[in-house]
Amino acid sequence: MAARIQVPSQAKRGEIVEIRVLIQHPMETGYRHDDVGHLIKRNVINVLSCRYNGVEVFRADLSSGISANPYVQFYTVADKSGELEFYWIDDEGQQGSERQSIQVGA
Amino acid sequence: MSRAAALVAAVFAAGTALAQQRAIPLAELKSGSAFLGADLLSLQKDEFANPGMLWVQRGETMWRDPAGKKNQSCASCHKEAAASMRGVAARYPRIDPASGKLLDLEGRINACRVERQGAEPFRFESQELLSITAYVARQSLGVPVKVSIDGPARSHFDAGEAAYRLRRGQMNLSCAHCHEANWGKRLLSETISQGQPNAYPAYRMEWQTMGSLQRRMRACLSGIRAEMLPYGSPEYLDLELYLAWRARGLPVETPGVRR
């Protein structure tokens, strides 16, 4: 699963930083039928989480109705230099993850 | 009259004739983005959040990945796309000098795959073809569309214009009825655009994915209850050339975001 994640590479301690996540995914709702009338099974990213130096700072439980290729934006406080780990999984069990580092100065 | 003055007069006359040829005057030429709401326009301009950039990003990886029997990547021949592909998309569709055939950007890429890489061509509307096309076209961001309709391209251009003006389908409409005579007016909740091709492949909200200009044309055909020609039909190529000629001067916006 392709993804685009934007984390500021540098921040001041205590600064509120914006995190942006865009993941390529069909987000099949589970309400659509195919050409011969069979229900298409739901397949959405159901969890997206972000850990900052091992501590979970953001978590979203997504479901039907979120558009394909979901875009999620959230904020966190720059605390210490380190790594943000992103993790997501869809209904078919496909997982994705990404890491980005952040430098926090005084 | 001096020779210089005559030349100036001739150039001026040619310029006027060209200006008259335009279906829509240059000053009124509007990209599809001019018909978007503020939300979609800002999404298109946002280099990070524009969902089409997911395809561009994949295309960038594909550019460097060797493929086919010859184990060549795009970069093996064309090096850095930022330099070698700048302005290329603005010149397509164009006649391939080797085969004499009219090729759009997708067709050019597939010809490269077969001839230079010894690989299978990508299927129409496949994620691969959309990704690499979007990546190549992205390198021409802001470059004005400028296609040639001279020489062997002329017959394709004429066929394209004829196709553009042909009434078809149960609604008996041609492209011109909406996109030339009535652009800017409302069709139910939508504002009719000029049908400009400068942002394709584009991410369309209705599709919830990326699609080619041919897919967009098929959507129009379906809308007027006309027969949808199969992907890759010569008529689409001729139309693509006519649309690009009509759009000359508009900047490439790939990947566009559209309703």
Interface residues (C-beta under 8 A of the other chain):
Chain A: A2 A3 R4 Q6 R20 L22 Q24 P26 M27 S67 A68 N69 Y71
Chain B: F48 A49 P51 M53 L54 Q57 R58 Q208 T209
